[in-house]
Amino acid sequence: MIFLLIVSLLIFLIIYREYQRKSSLRWKKLQAFPGDTPLPFIGNSLQLGFDSDEVSHKLMAMWERHGKRNFRVSVGSEDWIMISDPNDVGALLNHPSELSKPLERNTAMKPFFGNSISSSDGERWKSTRKLMTSSFHFKTLEKRVVDVNNHCNNLFNILDTFQGRGSVNLYTYLRPYMFDILCSTLMGVDSHFLNNLDHPYLEANGKVVNIITQNYFSYWRNIPTFFKISPQYRRMMKTVKTIVDTSTAVCLQRKKIFNKIREEMETFHKNSDIEIVTLLNNKAGDDGCMLDKFLLTKLPNGNPIPDDIIEEEISLICFKGHYTTTLTICHTLYYVAKYPEIQKQIIEEQRCIFNNDMSKKPTYKNLNDMKYLEAVIKESMRILPPVTKIGRQLKKDFQFDDGRIAPAGSSVIVFFEAMYQNPNIFPEPEKFDPERFFSNMHLFSFVPFSAGPRNCIGFRYAWVIMKATLSNMLRRYEVFPCDPDDEPQFAYRILTESKNGIYLKLKKRNFI
């Protein structure tokens, strides 16, 4: 009798709560967007399923079913509005005050990167972004090209050994190569990961994207009481520890170098009126060393930035900075190998730029002239977007151009996979066609580095690294597709990656 009473009470509460939800003004606003009917408490979670690697495919199916336009989906008690219209994307990303990232996304990332610039908002976000900006100034970009050229020599020493030996997994070597570049340019330390492929960080960071994606879409993980007693939680925390330990080691290594530089300056300028802090700041600005900026900056109360805050930011920059560029370079090479005529056009452009001296190292000016190579990279990013979704957690109601309103508290998600596959925006979207980027298109139809106040501050840095690496690689090697058994298995996670790597065959070019 008591059991029946409890069950009846629960049913009544569910019905009453659902009645309140469906009769609210908030639901009326949400209903203006097409979407499948959500179930009480769990929303559309069952439709999205329990395999996080399949969620994007199911969201794409919803987008197609609802007319390839903006639609809504409820995830547990949270409401998402998935947008793919360039006008709406521009309005959202350019909004001056709607800057908070979605709740589920932040919850998924915080175990790894804390309250870093990617998840924070308000004063911490503003001050951190301002501090980082100088490291990506135009005046540092020429130095970055030289850094890439030097690191490419080390990469080629390894890749040369694979000629005639079958396919090589580019992820295996491009990830540490990119990490080494990032550490030397932005952190002021030499990591040498390319010569230490067994480093625990490399194994751990290969798990991060999958874990974050599971955190994002495996809804039970957002219930701390359940998640913390699970084996998945223990595995995640082991990975987190490796990521954090590596960031701590990078910071300690740079502190030793930094203190030595300070001592040398104090000795050299001991009779000078110039403050050492000013000299150190000037040097950090000239070198573009981001970590030095963190070490030199004082909080409003005069104290240095705490180590744990610095390490959160370094963990994020080290991971995201090297991982996204690695994916883009590898995926671009995959398509270049797949389409020989495109590879041929890239080489013809390189011949024109280098006047047939194909062994020359590129300069920053050379990179700016590589318009066709840039279009090939963009087309690769369109078909395999490195970042699959970005969004905002609304603080206030947000009105779209067509008059519909996304209610405060909902998440508005820029659905890159859908937007980049929309035939009204990109004709024949299934076709790999770099030439499309030489035509006029909507300003917000292709925003791989986001846009507006929260755009990626390192996008120029990323372009330099990607173009310089690809220019050097494609002038040294002709690339060929892998064997059918090694064909990549792409998964649209938080980042798009191949679950089995990117295998290609390399053959050294012989320019006459």
C-alpha positions, 0 to 999 in steps of 0.5 A: 500500500505504501509502495503504491502510494509512493509510486502514485505520488511520483507519477503525480509530481512528474505529470505536474512538473511536465504540465508546468513546463509545457504551460510556461512562457519559456516553453512557448518560446522554445516551441517556435523552433522545430524539434522532437517531443522531449520526455519528462526529466530526460528530454531527448536523451534516449534519442541521442543514445548512450554512445557519445561518438554517435551523438553528432550523427543523430543530431545531424539526422534531427537537423535533416528531419526538421528541414535543415534549419535551426531546431531545438533539443532537450538534454535532460533538463537543459534546452539547446537550440542548434543553429546553422544559419549564418545570420544567426551565427553572426548575431550570436557570436558578435553579441557584446554580452552573451559570452558565457559558454554552455553549462554542459560543455564547461562541466565536461572540460573543467576536470582537465582545465579548471576555470581557464580562459575557455570556460571562465567569463567575467573579469577573469576571462577579460584579464586573461585574454588581455594578458595572452593577446600580446603573445599572438601579435603580428610582430611575433609571427615571422619568428614563429615561421622560423621556429616551425622551419627548425622543428620541421628538420627534426620531424623530417629526420623521423619521417624520412625513415618511413619511405618505402616502409608502408604507411605512417600514422601521422597522429603519432608524430605530428602531435609531439611535433606540434607540442614541441613547437608550442612549448618552445614558442609560447612557454619558452621551454624545450619539451623534446616530445618528438624524441620521447614518444613514450612520454605519459602525456602523449598517451594521456592526451590521446584520451582527453577528447574522448573523455570530454565528449563522454562527459558532455553527452553521457548525462549521468556523468553530470550527477557527481554522486554517481559519477565519482564512484564509477571506474570511468571517474577513476580513469578520468582522474588518472588522465587529468593527473598526467595532464596537470603534472606535465603543465606543472613541469613546464611551469617549473622548467620555465621558472628556472630559466626565467629566474636565471634571465632575471639574475643576468639582467640584474647583474648587467643593469645594476647601475641603471635606473631601468626597472628589471620588471620593465626589461623582462616585460619587454623581452616577453613581449618581443619573444611572445613568451606567454608563460613569462607574461603570467609569471610577471603579472600581478593581481590587483592586490599586488600578489603574483598570479597563483601557480594553480591558476597559471597551470590551468591556463597552461594545461588548456593552451598546451592541449588545445593549441597543439591538438587542433592544429595537429588534426587540421594538418593531418586531415588536410594531408589525408585529402591531399593524398586522396586527390592527386590533382589538388596535390599537383596544384599545391605544388605548382603554387609552391613552385611559383612562390619559391621560383623553383627552388623547392628546398627553401624555407618559407618566410611569413611573406611566402605564407601569405602568398599561399592562397591555394594551400590556404583554400585546401586547408579551409576545405578540409576544415569544412568537411572535417571541422576540428571543433564541431560545436561552440555555443553560449549559455544565455543570460537573457532572452536572445531574439533572432532576425526572424523574430523567434526568441531563445529563452534565457537559460537555454544554450544556443549551439553553433552546429558546424557539421550542419552548417558546413553540409548545408547545400544552400551555403556550400553547393555540393557539400559532399564534394572536396572543392577548395575553389569554393573559397575563392567565391564570395560567401557569407561572412559567418558561413565559415568560422572555424576559429569562432568570431566576435569577442570570444574568437580564438586569439591564436588563430593567426598563430595557428595559420602560420604553424599549419601553412608553414608545416604543410608547405615544408612537408608537401615540398619534401614528400609526395603523399599517397593514400593508405591501404584500405584496412587503415582507412580513417574512422572519423568520430565527431567528438568535441573535436573531430578525430580518427579513432584509428589515426591517419595513415599515409604513404610518403615518397621523397620528391626529386625536384630537378 
